[in-house]
Amino acid sequence: MKIYDFTIPELNHFRENCNFTKEELVLFEYRAKNIPLECIAEIMNISVSTAKRISRRVNNKIIKIC
């Protein structure tokens, strides 16, 4: 799922309704800016596999409310 393809109102809807954890919200914000997971992992000081796992949780929450 390409989060950066969503419109601003859609992104705001997800922020308000997905009940993201702090980590999920940070990752969501970076993905909304089209930053690759590898860079996000570096910024957040986590492994790429952890970033992918968090990204899957974010995507699952978005899918649930769509």
HTML snippet that shows the backbone in 3Dmol.js (N, CA, C, O; Angstrom):
<script src="https://3Dmol.org/build/3Dmol-min.js"></script>
<div id="view" style="width:600px;height:400px;position:relative"></div>
<script>
const pdb = `
ATOM      1  N   MET A   1       0.849  -1.166   0.000  1.00  0.00           N
ATOM      2  CA  MET A   1       0.000   0.000   0.000  1.00  0.00           C
ATOM      3  C   MET A   1       0.902   1.239   0.000  1.00  0.00           C
ATOM      4  O   MET A   1       1.851   1.327   0.779  1.00  0.00           O
ATOM      5  N   LYS A   2       0.599   2.174  -0.865  1.00  0.00           N
ATOM      6  CA  LYS A   2       1.391   3.396  -0.955  1.00  0.00           C
ATOM      7  C   LYS A   2       0.664   4.512  -0.216  1.00  0.00           C
ATOM      8  O   LYS A   2      -0.255   5.133  -0.750  1.00  0.00           O
ATOM      9  N   ILE A   3       1.082   4.753   1.000  1.00  0.00           N
ATOM     10  CA  ILE A   3       0.415   5.729   1.852  1.00  0.00           C
ATOM     11  C   ILE A   3       0.502   7.129   1.264  1.00  0.00           C
ATOM     12  O   ILE A   3      -0.415   7.931   1.438  1.00  0.00           O
ATOM     13  N   TYR A   4       1.594   7.431   0.572  1.00  0.00           N
ATOM     14  CA  TYR A   4       1.757   8.769   0.009  1.00  0.00           C
ATOM     15  C   TYR A   4       0.773   9.056  -1.125  1.00  0.00           C
ATOM     16  O   TYR A   4       0.667  10.205  -1.554  1.00  0.00           O
ATOM     17  N   ASP A   5       0.057   8.062  -1.619  1.00  0.00           N
ATOM     18  CA  ASP A   5      -0.940   8.272  -2.670  1.00  0.00           C
ATOM     19  C   ASP A   5      -2.278   8.770  -2.121  1.00  0.00           C
ATOM     20  O   ASP A   5      -3.123   9.234  -2.887  1.00  0.00           O
ATOM     21  N   PHE A   6      -2.479   8.679  -0.812  1.00  0.00           N
ATOM     22  CA  PHE A   6      -3.736   9.134  -0.223  1.00  0.00           C
ATOM     23  C   PHE A   6      -3.786  10.662  -0.196  1.00  0.00           C
ATOM     24  O   PHE A   6      -2.752  11.329  -0.174  1.00  0.00           O
ATOM     25  N   THR A   7      -4.993  11.197  -0.197  1.00  0.00           N
ATOM     26  CA  THR A   7      -5.174  12.640  -0.109  1.00  0.00           C
ATOM     27  C   THR A   7      -4.998  13.092   1.339  1.00  0.00           C
ATOM     28  O   THR A   7      -5.008  12.274   2.259  1.00  0.00           O
ATOM     29  N   ILE A   8      -4.839  14.390   1.530  1.00  0.00           N
ATOM     30  CA  ILE A   8      -4.680  14.946   2.878  1.00  0.00           C
ATOM     31  C   ILE A   8      -5.888  14.609   3.760  1.00  0.00           C
ATOM     32  O   ILE A   8      -5.693  14.179   4.896  1.00  0.00           O
ATOM     33  N   PRO A   9      -7.130  14.788   3.284  1.00  0.00           N
ATOM     34  CA  PRO A   9      -8.264  14.405   4.143  1.00  0.00           C
ATOM     35  C   PRO A   9      -8.268  12.924   4.515  1.00  0.00           C
ATOM     36  O   PRO A   9      -8.641  12.565   5.632  1.00  0.00           O
ATOM     37  N   GLU A  10      -7.853  12.066   3.584  1.00  0.00           N
ATOM     38  CA  GLU A  10      -7.788  10.635   3.891  1.00  0.00           C
ATOM     39  C   GLU A  10      -6.715  10.354   4.938  1.00  0.00           C
ATOM     40  O   GLU A  10      -6.938   9.573   5.863  1.00  0.00           O
ATOM     41  N   LEU A  11      -5.553  10.987   4.796  1.00  0.00           N
ATOM     42  CA  LEU A  11      -4.487  10.808   5.784  1.00  0.00           C
ATOM     43  C   LEU A  11      -4.948  11.257   7.167  1.00  0.00           C
ATOM     44  O   LEU A  11      -4.686  10.585   8.165  1.00  0.00           O
ATOM     45  N   ASN A  12      -5.637  12.398   7.219  1.00  0.00           N
ATOM     46  CA  ASN A  12      -6.160  12.891   8.504  1.00  0.00           C
ATOM     47  C   ASN A  12      -7.175  11.921   9.093  1.00  0.00           C
ATOM     48  O   ASN A  12      -7.204  11.705  10.304  1.00  0.00           O
ATOM     49  N   HIS A  13      -8.002  11.343   8.242  1.00  0.00           N
ATOM     50  CA  HIS A  13      -8.993  10.354   8.699  1.00  0.00           C
ATOM     51  C   HIS A  13      -8.290   9.152   9.329  1.00  0.00           C
ATOM     52  O   HIS A  13      -8.705   8.666  10.381  1.00  0.00           O
ATOM     53  N   PHE A  14      -7.226   8.675   8.683  1.00  0.00           N
ATOM     54  CA  PHE A  14      -6.476   7.541   9.228  1.00  0.00           C
ATOM     55  C   PHE A  14      -5.821   7.904  10.556  1.00  0.00           C
ATOM     56  O   PHE A  14      -5.838   7.109  11.495  1.00  0.00           O
ATOM     57  N   ARG A  15      -5.243   9.101  10.639  1.00  0.00           N
ATOM     58  CA  ARG A  15      -4.599   9.536  11.886  1.00  0.00           C
ATOM     59  C   ARG A  15      -5.594   9.529  13.048  1.00  0.00           C
ATOM     60  O   ARG A  15      -5.262   9.123  14.161  1.00  0.00           O
ATOM     61  N   GLU A  16      -6.801   9.979  12.776  1.00  0.00           N
ATOM     62  CA  GLU A  16      -7.818  10.103  13.824  1.00  0.00           C
ATOM     63  C   GLU A  16      -8.462   8.769  14.199  1.00  0.00           C
ATOM     64  O   GLU A  16      -8.841   8.568  15.353  1.00  0.00           O
ATOM     65  N   ASN A  17      -8.584   7.868  13.245  1.00  0.00           N
ATOM     66  CA  ASN A  17      -9.423   6.686  13.466  1.00  0.00           C
ATOM     67  C   ASN A  17      -8.699   5.350  13.552  1.00  0.00           C
ATOM     68  O   ASN A  17      -9.324   4.349  13.904  1.00  0.00           O
ATOM     69  N   CYS A  18      -7.421   5.295  13.249  1.00  0.00           N
ATOM     70  CA  CYS A  18      -6.724   4.005  13.225  1.00  0.00           C
ATOM     71  C   CYS A  18      -6.119   3.610  14.571  1.00  0.00           C
ATOM     72  O   CYS A  18      -5.658   2.480  14.729  1.00  0.00           O
ATOM     73  N   ASN A  19      -6.114   4.503  15.520  1.00  0.00           N
ATOM     74  CA  ASN A  19      -5.561   4.197  16.842  1.00  0.00           C
ATOM     75  C   ASN A  19      -4.121   3.686  16.739  1.00  0.00           C
ATOM     76  O   ASN A  19      -3.777   2.655  17.318  1.00  0.00           O
ATOM     77  N   PHE A  20      -3.286   4.417  15.997  1.00  0.00           N
ATOM     78  CA  PHE A  20      -1.887   4.047  15.833  1.00  0.00           C
ATOM     79  C   PHE A  20      -1.124   4.178  17.143  1.00  0.00           C
ATOM     80  O   PHE A  20      -1.382   5.086  17.934  1.00  0.00           O
ATOM     81  N   THR A  21      -0.189   3.271  17.367  1.00  0.00           N
ATOM     82  CA  THR A  21       0.746   3.431  18.479  1.00  0.00           C
ATOM     83  C   THR A  21       1.729   4.536  18.084  1.00  0.00           C
ATOM     84  O   THR A  21       1.712   5.003  16.945  1.00  0.00           O
ATOM     85  N   LYS A  22       2.581   4.952  19.018  1.00  0.00           N
ATOM     86  CA  LYS A  22       3.556   6.007  18.709  1.00  0.00           C
ATOM     87  C   LYS A  22       4.470   5.595  17.564  1.00  0.00           C
ATOM     88  O   LYS A  22       4.719   6.382  16.650  1.00  0.00           O
ATOM     89  N   GLU A  23       4.968   4.367  17.610  1.00  0.00           N
ATOM     90  CA  GLU A  23       5.841   3.868  16.539  1.00  0.00           C
ATOM     91  C   GLU A  23       5.108   3.827  15.205  1.00  0.00           C
ATOM     92  O   GLU A  23       5.656   4.228  14.178  1.00  0.00           O
ATOM     93  N   GLU A  24       3.884   3.346  15.220  1.00  0.00           N
ATOM     94  CA  GLU A  24       3.104   3.253  13.988  1.00  0.00           C
ATOM     95  C   GLU A  24       2.846   4.634  13.398  1.00  0.00           C
ATOM     96  O   GLU A  24       2.916   4.823  12.183  1.00  0.00           O
ATOM     97  N   LEU A  25       2.548   5.594  14.264  1.00  0.00           N
ATOM     98  CA  LEU A  25       2.280   6.948  13.790  1.00  0.00           C
ATOM     99  C   LEU A  25       3.527   7.585  13.185  1.00  0.00           C
ATOM    100  O   LEU A  25       3.447   8.255  12.155  1.00  0.00           O
ATOM    101  N   VAL A  26       4.668   7.381  13.815  1.00  0.00           N
ATOM    102  CA  VAL A  26       5.925   7.911  13.270  1.00  0.00           C
ATOM    103  C   VAL A  26       6.170   7.311  11.894  1.00  0.00           C
ATOM    104  O   VAL A  26       6.467   8.040  10.947  1.00  0.00           O
ATOM    105  N   LEU A  27       6.049   6.002  11.770  1.00  0.00           N
ATOM    106  CA  LEU A  27       6.257   5.346  10.485  1.00  0.00           C
ATOM    107  C   LEU A  27       5.236   5.832   9.456  1.00  0.00           C
ATOM    108  O   LEU A  27       5.588   6.087   8.304  1.00  0.00           O
ATOM    109  N   PHE A  28       3.987   5.960   9.863  1.00  0.00           N
ATOM    110  CA  PHE A  28       2.927   6.444   8.981  1.00  0.00           C
ATOM    111  C   PHE A  28       3.273   7.829   8.433  1.00  0.00           C
ATOM    112  O   PHE A  28       3.106   8.085   7.241  1.00  0.00           O
ATOM    113  N   GLU A  29       3.752   8.713   9.294  1.00  0.00           N
ATOM    114  CA  GLU A  29       4.092  10.076   8.864  1.00  0.00           C
ATOM    115  C   GLU A  29       5.235  10.075   7.857  1.00  0.00           C
ATOM    116  O   GLU A  29       5.200  10.816   6.875  1.00  0.00           O
ATOM    117  N   TYR A  30       6.243   9.252   8.094  1.00  0.00           N
ATOM    118  CA  TYR A  30       7.353   9.162   7.148  1.00  0.00           C
ATOM    119  C   TYR A  30       6.888   8.564   5.826  1.00  0.00           C
ATOM    120  O   TYR A  30       7.289   9.034   4.761  1.00  0.00           O
ATOM    121  N   ARG A  31       6.048   7.535   5.881  1.00  0.00           N
ATOM    122  CA  ARG A  31       5.563   6.918   4.647  1.00  0.00           C
ATOM    123  C   ARG A  31       4.669   7.883   3.869  1.00  0.00           C
ATOM    124  O   ARG A  31       4.645   7.853   2.639  1.00  0.00           O
ATOM    125  N   ALA A  32       3.939   8.733   4.581  1.00  0.00           N
ATOM    126  CA  ALA A  32       3.101   9.736   3.911  1.00  0.00           C
ATOM    127  C   ALA A  32       3.969  10.727   3.135  1.00  0.00           C
ATOM    128  O   ALA A  32       3.503  11.349   2.180  1.00  0.00           O
ATOM    129  N   LYS A  33       5.235  10.874   3.546  1.00  0.00           N
ATOM    130  CA  LYS A  33       6.183  11.755   2.856  1.00  0.00           C
ATOM    131  C   LYS A  33       7.006  10.996   1.814  1.00  0.00           C
ATOM    132  O   LYS A  33       7.964  11.542   1.265  1.00  0.00           O
ATOM    133  N   ASN A  34       6.641   9.746   1.539  1.00  0.00           N
ATOM    134  CA  ASN A  34       7.282   8.897   0.530  1.00  0.00           C
ATOM    135  C   ASN A  34       8.744   8.588   0.862  1.00  0.00           C
ATOM    136  O   ASN A  34       9.585   8.527  -0.035  1.00  0.00           O
ATOM    137  N   ILE A  35       9.044   8.397   2.127  1.00  0.00           N
ATOM    138  CA  ILE A  35      10.390   8.014   2.549  1.00  0.00           C
ATOM    139  C   ILE A  35      10.460   6.484   2.574  1.00  0.00           C
ATOM    140  O   ILE A  35       9.583   5.840   3.149  1.00  0.00           O
ATOM    141  N   PRO A  36      11.491   5.896   1.960  1.00  0.00           N
ATOM    142  CA  PRO A  36      11.593   4.425   1.907  1.00  0.00           C
ATOM    143  C   PRO A  36      11.761   3.800   3.301  1.00  0.00           C
ATOM    144  O   PRO A  36      12.296   4.422   4.219  1.00  0.00           O
ATOM    145  N   LEU A  37      11.294   2.564   3.427  1.00  0.00           N
ATOM    146  CA  LEU A  37      11.369   1.861   4.714  1.00  0.00           C
ATOM    147  C   LEU A  37      12.798   1.749   5.228  1.00  0.00           C
ATOM    148  O   LEU A  37      13.024   1.825   6.435  1.00  0.00           O
ATOM    149  N   GLU A  38      13.761   1.570   4.337  1.00  0.00           N
ATOM    150  CA  GLU A  38      15.155   1.449   4.763  1.00  0.00           C
ATOM    151  C   GLU A  38      15.623   2.731   5.459  1.00  0.00           C
ATOM    152  O   GLU A  38      16.321   2.671   6.471  1.00  0.00           O
ATOM    153  N   CYS A  39      15.240   3.876   4.919  1.00  0.00           N
ATOM    154  CA  CYS A  39      15.601   5.162   5.536  1.00  0.00           C
ATOM    155  C   CYS A  39      14.848   5.369   6.845  1.00  0.00           C
ATOM    156  O   CYS A  39      15.401   5.880   7.819  1.00  0.00           O
ATOM    157  N   ILE A  40      13.593   4.969   6.856  1.00  0.00           N
ATOM    158  CA  ILE A  40      12.794   5.097   8.079  1.00  0.00           C
ATOM    159  C   ILE A  40      13.410   4.256   9.191  1.00  0.00           C
ATOM    160  O   ILE A  40      13.488   4.692  10.339  1.00  0.00           O
ATOM    161  N   ALA A  41      13.845   3.051   8.843  1.00  0.00           N
ATOM    162  CA  ALA A  41      14.481   2.177   9.835  1.00  0.00           C
ATOM    163  C   ALA A  41      15.708   2.860  10.426  1.00  0.00           C
ATOM    164  O   ALA A  41      15.924   2.809  11.637  1.00  0.00           O
ATOM    165  N   GLU A  42      16.506   3.494   9.585  1.00  0.00           N
ATOM    166  CA  GLU A  42      17.683   4.217  10.087  1.00  0.00           C
ATOM    167  C   GLU A  42      17.288   5.366  10.997  1.00  0.00           C
ATOM    168  O   GLU A  42      17.855   5.540  12.075  1.00  0.00           O
ATOM    169  N   ILE A  43      16.309   6.151  10.554  1.00  0.00           N
ATOM    170  CA  ILE A  43      15.860   7.315  11.327  1.00  0.00           C
ATOM    171  C   ILE A  43      15.313   6.887  12.689  1.00  0.00           C
ATOM    172  O   ILE A  43      15.594   7.518  13.708  1.00  0.00           O
ATOM    173  N   MET A  44      14.522   5.800  12.691  1.00  0.00           N
ATOM    174  CA  MET A  44      13.887   5.334  13.925  1.00  0.00           C
ATOM    175  C   MET A  44      14.816   4.445  14.750  1.00  0.00           C
ATOM    176  O   MET A  44      14.472   4.037  15.859  1.00  0.00           O
ATOM    177  N   ASN A  45      15.995   4.148  14.199  1.00  0.00           N
ATOM    178  CA  ASN A  45      16.976   3.299  14.873  1.00  0.00           C
ATOM    179  C   ASN A  45      16.413   1.903  15.171  1.00  0.00           C
ATOM    180  O   ASN A  45      16.527   1.383  16.281  1.00  0.00           O
ATOM    181  N   ILE A  46      15.804   1.322  14.135  1.00  0.00           N
ATOM    182  CA  ILE A  46      15.265  -0.032  14.223  1.00  0.00           C
ATOM    183  C   ILE A  46      15.743  -0.799  12.989  1.00  0.00           C
ATOM    184  O   ILE A  46      16.249  -0.205  12.037  1.00  0.00           O
ATOM    185  N   SER A  47      15.578  -2.117  13.014  1.00  0.00           N
ATOM    186  CA  SER A  47      15.977  -2.911  11.856  1.00  0.00           C
ATOM    187  C   SER A  47      14.941  -2.751  10.736  1.00  0.00           C
ATOM    188  O   SER A  47      13.806  -2.340  10.973  1.00  0.00           O
ATOM    189  N   VAL A  48      15.357  -3.082   9.528  1.00  0.00           N
ATOM    190  CA  VAL A  48      14.444  -3.009   8.385  1.00  0.00           C
ATOM    191  C   VAL A  48      13.290  -3.990   8.572  1.00  0.00           C
ATOM    192  O   VAL A  48      12.151  -3.680   8.220  1.00  0.00           O
ATOM    193  N   SER A  49      13.571  -5.159   9.117  1.00  0.00           N
ATOM    194  CA  SER A  49      12.497  -6.136   9.330  1.00  0.00           C
ATOM    195  C   SER A  49      11.474  -5.628  10.352  1.00  0.00           C
ATOM    196  O   SER A  49      10.278  -5.882  10.213  1.00  0.00           O
ATOM    197  N   THR A  50      11.937  -4.921  11.362  1.00  0.00           N
ATOM    198  CA  THR A  50      11.002  -4.326  12.331  1.00  0.00           C
ATOM    199  C   THR A  50      10.177  -3.233  11.668  1.00  0.00           C
ATOM    200  O   THR A  50       8.977  -3.123  11.919  1.00  0.00           O
ATOM    201  N   ALA A  51      10.802  -2.432  10.832  1.00  0.00           N
ATOM    202  CA  ALA A  51      10.078  -1.390  10.093  1.00  0.00           C
ATOM    203  C   ALA A  51       9.010  -2.012   9.203  1.00  0.00           C
ATOM    204  O   ALA A  51       7.901  -1.488   9.103  1.00  0.00           O
ATOM    205  N   LYS A  52       9.338  -3.122   8.559  1.00  0.00           N
ATOM    206  CA  LYS A  52       8.366  -3.812   7.716  1.00  0.00           C
ATOM    207  C   LYS A  52       7.213  -4.357   8.545  1.00  0.00           C
ATOM    208  O   LYS A  52       6.058  -4.297   8.125  1.00  0.00           O
ATOM    209  N   ARG A  53       7.524  -4.885   9.717  1.00  0.00           N
ATOM    210  CA  ARG A  53       6.488  -5.425  10.607  1.00  0.00           C
ATOM    211  C   ARG A  53       5.547  -4.303  11.058  1.00  0.00           C
ATOM    212  O   ARG A  53       4.329  -4.477  11.056  1.00  0.00           O
ATOM    213  N   ILE A  54       6.107  -3.164  11.441  1.00  0.00           N
ATOM    214  CA  ILE A  54       5.279  -2.017  11.852  1.00  0.00           C
ATOM    215  C   ILE A  54       4.450  -1.535  10.667  1.00  0.00           C
ATOM    216  O   ILE A  54       3.280  -1.189  10.826  1.00  0.00           O
ATOM    217  N   SER A  55       5.052  -1.513   9.487  1.00  0.00           N
ATOM    218  CA  SER A  55       4.343  -1.079   8.279  1.00  0.00           C
ATOM    219  C   SER A  55       3.155  -1.988   7.983  1.00  0.00           C
ATOM    220  O   SER A  55       2.093  -1.509   7.584  1.00  0.00           O
ATOM    221  N   ARG A  56       3.323  -3.286   8.174  1.00  0.00           N
ATOM    222  CA  ARG A  56       2.209  -4.221   7.978  1.00  0.00           C
ATOM    223  C   ARG A  56       1.075  -3.931   8.955  1.00  0.00           C
ATOM    224  O   ARG A  56      -0.098  -3.978   8.584  1.00  0.00           O
ATOM    225  N   ARG A  57       1.428  -3.631  10.209  1.00  0.00           N
ATOM    226  CA  ARG A  57       0.383  -3.308  11.199  1.00  0.00           C
ATOM    227  C   ARG A  57      -0.361  -2.034  10.791  1.00  0.00           C
ATOM    228  O   ARG A  57      -1.585  -1.964  10.901  1.00  0.00           O
ATOM    229  N   VAL A  58       0.380  -1.033  10.321  1.00  0.00           N
ATOM    230  CA  VAL A  58      -0.242   0.217   9.861  1.00  0.00           C
ATOM    231  C   VAL A  58      -1.186  -0.086   8.709  1.00  0.00           C
ATOM    232  O   VAL A  58      -2.334   0.360   8.718  1.00  0.00           O
ATOM    233  N   ASN A  59      -0.723  -0.832   7.725  1.00  0.00           N
ATOM    234  CA  ASN A  59      -1.552  -1.169   6.569  1.00  0.00           C
ATOM    235  C   ASN A  59      -2.803  -1.935   6.983  1.00  0.00           C
ATOM    236  O   ASN A  59      -3.887  -1.679   6.461  1.00  0.00           O
ATOM    237  N   ASN A  60      -2.663  -2.865   7.909  1.00  0.00           N
ATOM    238  CA  ASN A  60      -3.824  -3.638   8.378  1.00  0.00           C
ATOM    239  C   ASN A  60      -4.856  -2.746   9.048  1.00  0.00           C
ATOM    240  O   ASN A  60      -6.057  -2.930   8.850  1.00  0.00           O
ATOM    241  N   LYS A  61      -4.406  -1.796   9.825  1.00  0.00           N
ATOM    242  CA  LYS A  61      -5.342  -0.870  10.495  1.00  0.00           C
ATOM    243  C   LYS A  61      -6.052   0.005   9.461  1.00  0.00           C
ATOM    244  O   LYS A  61      -7.248   0.265   9.586  1.00  0.00           O
ATOM    245  N   ILE A  62      -5.323   0.459   8.445  1.00  0.00           N
ATOM    246  CA  ILE A  62      -5.933   1.278   7.399  1.00  0.00           C
ATOM    247  C   ILE A  62      -6.983   0.456   6.650  1.00  0.00           C
ATOM    248  O   ILE A  62      -8.075   0.952   6.373  1.00  0.00           O
ATOM    249  N   ILE A  63      -6.666  -0.766   6.329  1.00  0.00           N
ATOM    250  CA  ILE A  63      -7.599  -1.644   5.603  1.00  0.00           C
ATOM    251  C   ILE A  63      -8.868  -1.875   6.422  1.00  0.00           C
ATOM    252  O   ILE A  63      -9.966  -1.925   5.868  1.00  0.00           O
ATOM    253  N   LYS A  64      -8.718  -2.016   7.734  1.00  0.00           N
ATOM    254  CA  LYS A  64      -9.888  -2.271   8.587  1.00  0.00           C
ATOM    255  C   LYS A  64     -10.890  -1.131   8.555  1.00  0.00           C
ATOM    256  O   LYS A  64     -12.094  -1.377   8.612  1.00  0.00           O
ATOM    257  N   ILE A  65     -10.427   0.108   8.465  1.00  0.00           N
ATOM    258  CA  ILE A  65     -11.381   1.213   8.514  1.00  0.00           C
ATOM    259  C   ILE A  65     -11.830   1.687   7.138  1.00  0.00           C
ATOM    260  O   ILE A  65     -12.681   2.570   7.031  1.00  0.00           O
ATOM    261  N   CYS A  66     -11.264   1.108   6.090  1.00  0.00           N
ATOM    262  CA  CYS A  66     -11.687   1.496   4.724  1.00  0.00           C
ATOM    263  C   CYS A  66     -12.983   0.846   4.341  1.00  0.00           C
ATOM    264  O   CYS A  66     -13.479   1.062   3.234  1.00  0.00           O
TER     265      CYS A  66
END
`;
const viewer = $3Dmol.createViewer("view");
viewer.addModel(pdb, "pdb");
viewer.setStyle({}, {cartoon: {color: "spectrum"}});
viewer.zoomTo();
viewer.render();
</script>
